[in-house]
Amino acid sequence: MKGFLRLFVRNRAAVAGAIILLGVLAMAILAPILYPEDPWDMVAEPYLAPGANPDYALGTDMMGRDLAAGIFHGARVSLLIGLVATSVALLLGVTIGALSGYYGGHVDRALMRLTELFQTIPAFLFAIVLVAIFEPSVATIVLAIGVVSWPPVARLTRGEFLGLRSREFVLACEAMGMSDVRIILRHCLPNAAAPIIVTGSLMVATAILTEAGLAFLGLGDPNVMSWGTIIGAGREVLRSAWYVCTLPGIAILLTVLAINLVGEGLNDALNPRLRNR
């Protein structure tokens, strides 16, 4: 653990990303305390510019809703969708990749053909189709993003398991009569966890961007406030009220940048070559 922290802290960009990400998490946690009112409430006149009214520091949108309240509450929804959708993708991808790499043969060929089939479909267009077929909601958006995001994880996990399958400790476990499930979960998966964790951290950023894109196209959940929802609502007044789209856009930019920087830091800290120095 000490070696991990030492290598992570050595990467200044990763530390800066972690600080930004902690700030975003603080926004999500403090949103109901700092802005207890419903972010959908119309609280002032429309199109208040940032700084024009000290009570609404970031201004208001075309409906007179407080942009600061929307951005703080939107942090909760965007992070939630990013984390849960990534968890769904990891569950699917790791399961399929582990089975494919461990068993090989016909199982490997069948699962990899399935993975290649999903990879031939443009991910964002596939997500649009899935959300459009079902009623747009947080649940359908999470499932859509998870379904289109798992193939790279499956291929990565398969590659790791192919290398681990012939290792001495796996052969020893088989000789001792351990079940395949126990070998996969307790011995192979922990040894393949480092690249999966790094990939998963980066997928959170992609999921947040995908949700923002869906909301921008009007396919977001109409009952929750997210950064993408605010940007989508403000796209028609981009020239006259630029801040409606720009402020949540900056929030997305900083969050995605922070997650990518943290992901690079995790990659360095979990690299066995660097940890053994």
N, C-alpha and C positions, 0 to 999 in steps of 0.2 A: 504493500500500500504506500509506504514511504517513497519507494522508487517511482511508483506511478505519479504521485503528487509532484515529486521533484522534476520529472520530465515534463509534466503538464505545465507547471509554473514557469519552466524554462522558456516555453513558447509564449512570448508576450502577446502575440496576436490572439492566441487562444484565451489568455487571461482577460484581455479586453472584451472578447466575445462573451466570456462567462459573465463579466460584469454587466454587459448590455442585456444579456438573457435574464439575469437576476432582476434587473430593472423591469423587464417586461413581465416577469412572473409576479413582481410586486404590484404592478398595475392590475394584473388579473385578480390578485388576492384582495387588494384594497378597493377595487371598484365598487362593491356594495356598501363600503363604509364611506368613501369619499363622495360617491354619487348614488345615494340610496333610492333616488327616484327612478322611475322607468325611463330608460334611454330613448324610448319612442315618444315620450311626452313632448308636446309643443310648449316650450317654456318662455320663448321670447319672439321678437319679430324675426322674420326670415332674413337670411343673407347678412347677418352681423359679421363683419370682418374680424379676424383675430386681433385682440387688443382693443376693439371698439367699446366693449363693455367689460369691466373687470369681473363681473359675475360670471361671464362666459368667455374665459380667456382665449379659447381657440375658435370662438365664433359660433354661428349657427348655420344650419343647412337651409334648403328651400322650404322646409316645413316648420322652421323655427325650433328645431331640436338641437340640444347642446352637443356640439361636436366632441368636446372633451369627454362627456359622459359616454358617448357612443364609442369613442376610441378605447376608453378604459374597459367598458363592458365587452367590446369587441375582442379585446385581448383574451378574455376568458374563452370565448367561443372558438376563435381561430386556433389557439393553443390546444384546446380540447380536441377539435377535429384533427389537427395535425398529429397529436399523440395517439389518439384512438385509431385513426386510419393507418398509421404506421404499425401499430400493434397488430391490426388485422392482416396487413401485408406480411409482416414478419412471421406471424403464425402460419399463414398459408405457404409462404416461400420456404421457411425453414423446414416445415413438415415434408413438403414435396422434395426439396433438395436433399434432405437427410435420407429419406427412403430411396431416392434415386442413387445417391452416391454409395450408400451402405450395401444395398442389395445388388446393384448393377444388373447386367443381363437384360431380360425382357422388361423388368420393372423400370430400369433406367431408360431404355429406349421409349417406352410408352409415356413416362412422365416428362421426358425431355421433348417429345413431339408435342405434348400438351402445352408445355412452356413456350415452345417456338410458335405455336398457334397464337397464343396470347400476345407474343412479342411482335407478330406481324400486324397487329391492329394498333393504330396510333392511340396512345394512352389517353390523351386529353379528349379526343373525339369519342373514344369508347366511354369515358366517364360522362360526357354530355349525353350520350344515348341512354346510358343506364339511369341517370337522374331524370331525364325527360320522360322515360317510360313510366317510372314510378313518381309518386307525388314528392316534390322536393322537400326534404326535411334533413335534419342533422343526421339521422340514422341512415337514410339512403345516400347522402353525400359521403359519409364515412365508409359505407360498404362499397360504393362505387370507386372511391379513391383506393381503398384496400385491394379491390379486385384487379385494378389495372396496374398496381405497383409491385406485386409480388414476384414476377418473373426474374428480375435481376437478382433478387435475394435467393431464389431457388437455384440459379446457376452458380452463384457464389458458394452457397452451402454445399451443393453437389461437389464442386471442386475441392473444398476442404475435406469432405468425407471420403472422397476418392483417395486423397493422400493419407488419411488416417486409417483407412480400412485395412491396410496391410502392415500397420505398425505393430511392434512386438507386444505392446500392452493390450491391444485389441485381440490379438491372437491368443494371448494368455487368458484373457477373460473368456474367450470362447472355449478354451481348453478346460477351464474351471466350471463350465456348464452354465454360465450366466445367460439370461434371456437376451434376445436382440433388443428389446425395449430398454432394458437396464443398461446395456452397453452403449446404446445411442444416447440416452438421456444423461447418464452419469459419467461417461468416459469420453465419448466422441464430441458431444455438443459443447462441453466446457472448453475443450481444446480448440474448437472452431469458433468460439464466442467473440474473440477480439475483432476480426474483420466484420462480423455480423453486427456488432454493437456500433462500429464506426459507420457502416452503411445505414443502419437504422437511424442514427442521429441526423444524417444528411437527408434521409427520406422525410423526416418531419418538416424540413424546410420546403421540400417539393410538395408535400401535402397541403401546407398552408398556401402556397402559390396556386395550387390547383383549385382549392376552395375559393380563393379570391377570384380566379378566372371564371369559375362557375357562377358565383354571385354577381360578377360584373355582367354576365350574359343573362341575368334574371333567373338563374336556376339555383339560387340560394334559398335557405329556409326563410320564408317571409315572417316567421314568428320570433326570430332571434336576431340580435344585432352582431354583425361581424364586420371586420375591416373591409372585406369584399363587398358586403351589402352597402356600406357607406359609399364606396367608390362607384358601385353600380348606380346608386341613386343620384350621384353627382356628375355622372358623365355627360348629361345633357346641358349642364351649366358650367362646363369646364372653362370656357373663356371668360365668363362674367364672374364666376365664383370659384376660382382655381383651387382655393384652399380646401374645399369640400372633398376633392379627390386627392389632393397633394398630401394632406396631413395623415390620413390613414395609409396612403402609399408609402410615406416615409416610415411609418410604424412597421409595415410589412418589410420594407427594405432593410431596416435595422435588425429586425428579428431574424430574417433569413440569413443576413450577413453574419450575425452572432452565432447562429446554429452551425453555419459552415465553418467558422473559425474554431468553434468548440470541437467540431468533428475532426478537423485537422489536428488539433491538440490531442484528442483521444487516439488518433492514428499514431502519433509519435509516442505517446505514453504507453500504448499497448503493443508497440513494436518490440518483439523479443530481442532483436539485435541491439536496440538502443538501451533496453532495460538491463542487458547483461554487461554493459560497459561499466 
